[in-house]
Amino acid sequence: MIVTPFGPSFFRGACKREERPTIRRMEEARGETEKYLQIDPDFSIAAGEKTEAYADPMELKRFTDGLRKAGFPE
């Protein structure tokens, strides 16, 4: 996975901070998703699940839910 100032790590932090993200935050997330996919067009939620290590399955679910809300492809 490519490490950038935005991308999956951005969404992981956002998901932990906000259970109910605001419209503005979701618009910001979608914009960051577009930027990230320009750099790594092959990234998907399935790829993120394979590369992110979570001991707690609920944390992984929260992470992938955040990616979905942000508009990453399955």
N, C-alpha and C positions, 0 to 999 in steps of 0.2 A: 504494500500500500504506500502511496506517496504521502509524505508528511508536508502539510502546508499550514498557513495560519488559519485556514478554514478547512472544512471537510468533516469527516466522521467525528473527530475529537471535539470539534466545535459543537456538534449536535449532542454528543454524550454529555457535555457539561450543561448545555441548555436543557436537556431532558431532566437532569438531576435537580436543576434550580427551579424549574417551573412544571408543575403538574398540568396546569391549564395555561399554555402559552397564549400571549396576546396576539391579535391579528398582526400588529407591527412586527413582532418577533418572528412570526411564521413567514411573513413577506421577506424579512431579512434572511431567514434560513433558506427559503427557496432561491433567493439571489445567490447565496453562498453555494448552494447545490449546483447551480448552473456554472459558477466559476470552477468548482471542484471537478465537475464532469468534463469541462474543457481540458483540464490538465490530465485527468485519468478517466477517459470515456468508457473504459471497460468496468469501472467500479459498479457494484450492485450491492443490494442488501445481503444477498446470499454470500458474496465475497466478504463483506464486513463481518458477518456471523462467523466465518471461518478464521478471520485474522484477529478478532478481538477476543481477549481472554477474560471471562467472567466466571467467578466461582458460584455466584448466585444466578440461577436461571432467570429470576425476575429482573435483575439488572440488565441481562442480555435482551430480554423482551422490551424493556424500557428504551434501550439503545436502538433496537431495530424499529420500534414504533416511532421514535423520533426521526429516524431516517425516512420512514414512509411519509410522515407528515411533512417533511421537508422536500419531498418529491424525488427521492432517489429511486431508481428502477429496482424492481424485485430481482 
